[in-house]
C-alpha cells in the first residue's frame, strides 16, 4: 500500500469514528436534552408522590417507621439523603451534624458539632434518633419512637423491598464534596444489593438527585441510564438573575439530568419561590420535567401541585388525598408495625 492509500485509509477510519461518535449523542431538536435523556425521562410516571425523608409529619424523619409508613400508604418513592461514615458505610441522614435529631450532646458531648463522616457506624448506632420528635411534636409523639437508630442505605433498600407497594428510591448525594467518591460507593452498594438489576425502562425504581455541580456529572458517569434530578437552591446561584438562572438550569440538562428540583415558597418552609412563571418557562425550554420541594399543607398543593410532574412532600398522605388516591389510615398502619 502506498503512502497515498494509507492516508486515505486513515481519513476513512477517522471519519467513521466521528460518525459513530455523533450517533451516540443525538440532541432533541426542541430541547437541550439528548434522545437518550428523553427516553430515560419517560420511564418516570407523572404526578409521582415522593416521600421526603419518609413521613416526617407523623414520624421522626429518615427512620424505620417513617419509611415503613410511606411505603405502606402507597408513596411512589422513598426519598433519602445519603452520607458516609468514617468507616465507609453509607447511611441515611440529612443534617451536616447530629445535634438537631439525635442525643449526640449527651452521648458524645465533645463531638456534638462534628459531621457524620467523623463517626463510625458503631458510634452512630449508640445515638437515639427518635426521642427528639416526641419533644418537638408532642401531638404525634409515641413512646415507640424512643431509641430509634440511624439506618443504612442497605437497610432502606430492605424496607423498600418489603410490603405490597414496592416503592422506588429517590437518593441524594448529600454534601458530596465532603465525601469524595460517594457516587462510586453508591453505585457499588446498589449493585451489590441487586437494586440496579431490577431498574429497567419498563418500571423505574431509582432516581438520583444532587444540589452539587461537582456530583451530577459523576452520577451520570456511574448511572448513565438512571433518571437524575438537579436540585435548585437560590443562594447557590452566583449573581442571581435570569441569565445566571438559565445557565444553572442548562448545566443540569447538559450533565445528564432529565428533571429539575426547584423549591417552592411553602406555607411552612418559606423557601425561595423557584416556580415563578418565567422560571417554569426556562425548565420547559430545557426539556426538564419538574419535581419540586417541599409540600406540607393543602395550600401548598393548591398553589403548586398541578404545575409539576412530581412532588416532594413531608405528608405523602396529604398528597394522596389531593390526588384522590385511597390509602390506609395512619395510626392503624403504625400500630400494625409495632409503633
C-alpha positions in Angstrom: 0.0 0.0 0.0 1.5 3.4 -1.0 1.5 6.5 1.2 -1.5 8.0 -0.5 -3.5 4.9 0.1 -2.5 4.8 3.8 -3.5 8.5 4.2 -6.9 7.8 2.6 -7.5 4.8 4.8 -6.7 6.8 7.9 -9.1 9.5 6.9 -11.8 6.9 6.3 -11.2 5.5 9.8 -11.3 8.9 11.3 -14.5 9.8 9.5 -16.1 6.6 10.6 -15.1 7.3 14.2 -16.6 10.8 14.0 -19.8 9.4 12.5 -20.1 6.8 15.3 -19.4 9.4 17.9 -22.2 11.6 16.5 -24.7 8.8 16.6 -24.1 8.1 20.3 -25.2 11.6 21.3 -28.3 12.8 19.4 -29.8 16.0 20.5 -33.6 16.5 20.5 -34.5 19.4 18.2 -36.8 21.1 20.6 -35.0 20.8 23.9 -31.5 20.7 25.4 -31.8 17.0 26.1 -30.4 14.2 24.1 -32.7 11.5 22.7 -31.4 9.1 25.3 -32.2 11.6 28.1 -35.7 11.8 26.9 -36.0 8.0 26.7 -34.9 7.8 30.3 -37.1 10.7 31.4 -40.2 8.8 30.0 -39.6 5.9 32.4 -40.8 8.0 35.3 -44.5 8.4 35.7 -46.2 11.8 36.1 -47.7 13.0 39.4 -45.4 10.9 41.5 -45.6 11.1 45.3 -42.1 11.4 46.7 -42.0 10.7 50.4 -39.4 13.3 51.6 -37.4 11.6 54.4 -40.3 9.2 54.7 -43.3 10.6 56.6 -41.7 13.2 58.9 -45.0 14.9 59.7 -46.0 11.7 61.5 -42.7 10.1 62.5 -39.1 11.0 63.2 -37.5 11.8 59.8 -35.4 9.2 57.9 -36.2 6.5 60.4 -37.6 3.0 60.1 -41.2 3.8 61.0 -41.1 6.9 58.8 -40.2 4.9 55.7 -42.4 1.9 56.5 -45.4 4.3 56.8 -44.6 5.9 53.5 -44.2 2.5 51.8 -47.4 1.2 53.3 -49.7 4.1 52.3 -48.5 4.0 48.7 -45.8 6.6 48.1 -44.1 6.1 44.8 -40.6 6.9 46.0 -38.8 6.9 49.4 -36.5 10.0 49.4 -33.3 9.9 51.4 -30.1 11.9 51.9 -27.0 9.7 51.7 -23.9 10.3 53.7 -20.9 8.2 54.6 -19.5 7.2 58.0 -15.8 7.3 59.0 -15.6 3.5 58.3 -17.1 3.9 54.8 -20.8 2.9 55.4 -23.5 4.7 53.5 -26.2 5.9 55.9 -29.5 7.9 55.7 -29.2 11.3 57.4 -30.0 14.8 56.4 -28.1 17.4 58.5 -24.5 18.4 58.5 -24.2 17.5 62.2 -26.2 15.3 64.6 -27.4 17.9 67.1 -31.0 18.6 65.8 -32.3 15.0 65.6 -30.1 12.9 68.0 -28.9 12.9 71.6 -25.3 13.3 70.5 -24.8 16.1 73.0 -25.3 13.7 75.9 -23.6 10.6 74.3 -20.6 12.4 72.7 -20.6 15.8 74.4 -17.2 16.9 73.0 -18.1 15.9 69.4 -21.6 17.4 69.0 -20.5 19.7 66.2 -18.7 17.0 64.2 -20.1 15.7 60.9 -21.4 12.2 60.2 -18.1 11.5 58.5 -16.1 11.6 61.7 -18.2 8.9 63.4 -18.1 5.1 62.7 -21.3 3.2 62.2 -20.9 1.6 65.6 -20.7 5.0 67.2 -23.7 6.3 65.3 -25.7 3.3 66.4 -25.3 4.5 70.0 -27.5 7.5 69.3 -31.3 7.9 69.6 -32.8 9.5 66.5 -36.4 9.3 67.7 -36.9 10.9 71.1 -36.4 14.4 69.8 -39.5 14.1 67.7 -41.6 13.4 70.8 -40.4 16.6 72.4 -40.7 18.7 69.2 -44.1 17.4 68.3 -46.0 16.0 71.3 -49.3 15.8 69.5 -47.9 13.0 67.3 -45.4 11.5 69.8 -45.2 7.8 70.5 -43.1 6.0 73.2 -42.1 3.5 70.5 -40.1 6.3 68.7 -37.7 6.4 71.6 -34.4 4.7 70.9 -34.7 4.6 67.1 -31.4 4.2 65.2 -29.9 5.7 62.1 -30.5 3.4 59.2 -28.0 2.4 56.5 -28.7 2.6 52.7 -28.8 -1.2 52.8 -31.5 -1.0 55.4 -33.5 1.4 53.3 -33.3 -1.0 50.4 -34.7 -3.7 52.6 -37.6 -1.5 53.6 -38.4 -0.7 50.0 -38.4 -4.4 49.0 -40.9 -5.4 51.7 -44.6 -4.9 51.8 -47.0 -4.9 48.9 -46.4 -1.5 47.2 -42.6 -1.8 46.5 -41.7 1.9 46.2 -38.7 3.1 44.3 -35.8 5.0 45.9 -35.0 8.7 45.3 -31.5 9.2 46.6 -29.5 12.4 47.2 -25.7 12.6 47.4 -25.7 14.9 50.4 -22.8 17.3 50.7 -21.0 15.3 48.1 -17.9 17.5 48.3 -17.3 16.2 51.9 -17.4 12.6 50.6 -15.1 12.2 47.6 -16.0 9.0 45.7 -19.5 8.7 47.2 -21.0 8.4 43.7 -18.9 5.2 43.2 -19.8 4.0 46.7 -23.5 4.5 45.9 -23.1 2.5 42.6 -21.3 -0.3 44.5 -23.9 -0.6 47.2 -26.9 -0.5 44.8 -25.1 -3.1 42.5 -24.3 -5.4 45.4 -27.8 -5.2 46.6 -29.1 -6.0 43.1 -31.2 -2.9 43.1 -29.8 -1.7 39.7 -30.5 -5.1 38.1 -34.2 -4.6 38.7 -34.2 -1.0 37.4 -35.3 -1.1 33.8 -37.0 1.0 31.2 -40.4 -0.5 32.0 -40.5 0.4 35.7 -38.2 2.9 37.2 -37.2 2.1 40.8 -34.4 4.6 41.2 -34.0 8.3 40.7 -30.8 10.2 41.8 -30.5 13.8 42.9 -28.0 16.4 43.9 -27.6 20.1 44.5 -23.9 20.0 43.7 -22.5 20.7 40.2 -19.5 18.5 41.1 -21.6 15.5 41.8 -24.1 15.5 38.9 -21.5 14.6 36.2 -20.2 11.8 38.4 -23.7 10.4 39.0 -24.1 10.5 35.2 -20.8 8.6 34.7 -21.8 5.8 37.1 -25.5 5.8 36.3 -25.9 6.8 32.7 -29.3 5.0 32.3 -30.8 6.2 35.6 -33.1 9.2 35.8 -31.4 12.2 37.6 -32.6 15.4 39.1 -30.7 18.6 39.5 -31.8 20.4 42.7 -32.0 24.1 42.8 -31.4 26.5 45.7 -31.4 30.2 45.0 -28.4 31.0 47.2 -26.2 28.5 45.3 -26.5 30.5 42.1 -24.0 33.4 42.0 -25.2 36.8 40.9 -28.7 35.6 40.7 -30.7 36.9 37.7 -32.5 35.4 34.7 -29.2 34.8 32.8 -27.4 33.2 35.7 -30.5 31.1 36.4 -30.8 29.8 32.9 -27.1 29.0 32.9 -27.5 27.0 36.1 -30.5 25.1 34.7 -28.6 24.5 31.4 -25.8 22.9 33.4 -28.2 20.3 34.7 -29.6 19.4 31.3 -26.1 19.2 29.8 -24.8 16.9 32.5 -27.3 14.1 32.5 -30.3 15.4 34.4 -33.8 14.8 33.0 -35.6 16.5 35.9 -35.2 19.8 37.8 -35.9 20.3 41.5 -36.9 23.8 42.4 -38.0 25.0 45.9 -41.5 26.4 46.5 -42.5 29.2 48.8 -44.3 26.7 51.1 -46.7 27.9 53.8 -44.4 26.4 56.5 -40.9 26.3 54.9 -41.0 29.8 53.3 -38.2 28.7 50.8 -37.4 30.8 47.8 -40.1 30.5 45.2 -38.3 29.0 42.2 -41.6 28.2 40.5 -42.3 31.7 39.1 -43.8 31.6 35.5 -40.5 32.8 33.8 -38.6 30.1 35.7 -41.0 27.4 34.7 -40.6 28.5 31.1 -36.8 28.0 31.3 -37.3 24.5 32.7 -39.7 23.7 29.9 -37.4 25.1 27.2 -34.7 22.9 28.5 -37.0 19.9 28.3 -36.7 19.2 32.1 -39.6 17.9 34.0 -40.3 19.4 37.4 -40.2 17.7 40.8 -40.5 20.5 43.3 -40.0 20.6 47.1 -41.4 20.6 49.7 -45.2 20.3 50.2 -46.6 20.4 53.7 -50.1 21.9 53.6 -53.3 21.9 51.4 -52.5 25.5 50.4 -49.1 24.4 49.1 -50.8 21.8 46.9 -53.5 24.1 45.7 -50.9 26.7 44.6 -48.3 24.4 43.0 -49.1 20.8 42.6 -50.7 21.0 39.1 -47.7 22.9 37.8 -45.3 20.0 38.0 -44.7 16.3 37.4 -43.9 15.2 40.9 -43.9 16.5 44.5 -41.5 16.0 47.3 -43.7 16.0 50.4 -43.4 15.5 54.2 -47.0 14.4 54.1 -47.5 11.8 51.5 -51.0 11.1 52.8 -52.0 14.7 52.1 -50.8 14.5 48.6 -52.5 11.1 48.0 -55.7 12.7 49.3 -55.2 15.6 46.9 -54.9 13.1 44.0 -58.0 11.2 45.3 -55.9 8.1 45.8 -57.1 5.8 48.6 -54.6 4.8 51.3 -54.5 3.0 54.7 -55.2 5.0 57.8 -52.0 6.4 59.5 -52.5 5.3 63.2 -53.6 1.8 62.4 -50.7 1.3 60.0 -48.1 2.4 62.5 -49.7 0.2 65.2 -49.7 -2.7 62.8 -45.9 -2.4 62.6 -45.4 -2.0 66.4 -45.4 1.7 66.6 
